[in-house]
C-alpha cells in the first residue's frame, strides 16, 4: 500500500490498482495499524478508545480496495 497526503486532512491510499486510489480521512489512515492480525472487533474497539469511530461500511470499503485483507483470503495477514 502506498500513502500520500492529498489534502491537509485527507490521505490517498493506493493498493492493488494505482489508477484507482482511495481517499480517506487522515485520522482513519493514522489508525490502520490497529488492523494487525487481531479481530476486526478488537481493532475497532482500540480505535474507538482513541476517540475515532469507524463504521463497518468503512472497513468493508478498505477490504474492497485491498487496503485490508480478509483473514480467510489466503494471504499472510490482515493488512498490506
C-alpha positions in Angstrom: 0.0 0.0 0.0 1.2 3.5 -0.9 0.0 6.5 1.0 0.3 10.2 0.1 -1.1 13.3 1.6 -3.8 14.6 -0.7 -5.0 17.5 1.4 -4.4 18.7 4.9 -6.9 16.2 6.3 -7.1 13.5 3.6 -4.8 10.7 2.5 -4.7 8.9 -0.8 -4.3 5.2 -0.4 -3.1 3.2 -3.4 -3.1 -0.6 -3.2 -3.9 -3.1 -5.9 -4.6 -0.7 -8.7 -2.6 2.5 -8.9 -5.2 4.2 -11.2 -8.0 3.8 -8.6 -6.7 5.3 -5.3 -9.0 5.5 -2.2 -9.3 8.9 -0.4 -9.7 8.5 3.4 -9.5 10.9 6.3 -6.0 11.2 7.7 -7.5 10.3 11.1 -8.5 6.9 9.6 -5.2 6.4 7.9 -3.4 7.0 11.3 -5.2 4.1 13.0 -4.9 1.4 10.3 -2.1 -0.1 12.3 -4.7 -1.5 14.7 -5.6 -4.0 12.0 -2.6 -6.0 12.8 -4.0 -9.5 12.9 -6.4 -9.0 15.8 -10.1 -9.4 15.2 -11.9 -6.6 13.5 -14.0 -6.1 16.6 -10.8 -5.7 18.8 -9.3 -3.3 16.2 -12.4 -1.2 16.2 -12.5 -1.2 20.0 -8.9 0.0 20.2 -9.6 2.7 17.6 -12.7 3.8 19.5 -10.6 4.1 22.6 -8.6 6.7 20.7 -11.8 8.7 20.1 -12.5 7.7 16.5 -15.5 5.7 15.4 -15.1 3.6 12.3 -18.2 2.0 10.9 -18.4 -1.4 9.3 -19.0 0.2 5.9 -15.7 2.0 6.0 -13.9 -1.3 7.0 -15.7 -3.1 4.1 -14.5 -0.4 1.7 -10.9 -0.8 2.9 -11.3 -4.5 2.2 -12.8 -3.9 -1.2 -9.7 -1.8 -2.1 -7.4 -4.4 -0.6 -6.0 -1.9 1.9 -7.2 -4.6 4.5 -7.2 -8.2 3.6 -9.8 -10.7 4.9 -8.3 -13.3 7.1 -9.6 -16.2 5.0 -8.2 -14.8 1.7 -5.1 -17.0 1.9 -2.8 -14.0 2.3 -0.2 -13.9 5.1 -2.0 -11.2 7.1 -5.0 -8.9 7.5 -3.3 -5.8 6.1 -0.8 -4.9 3.4 
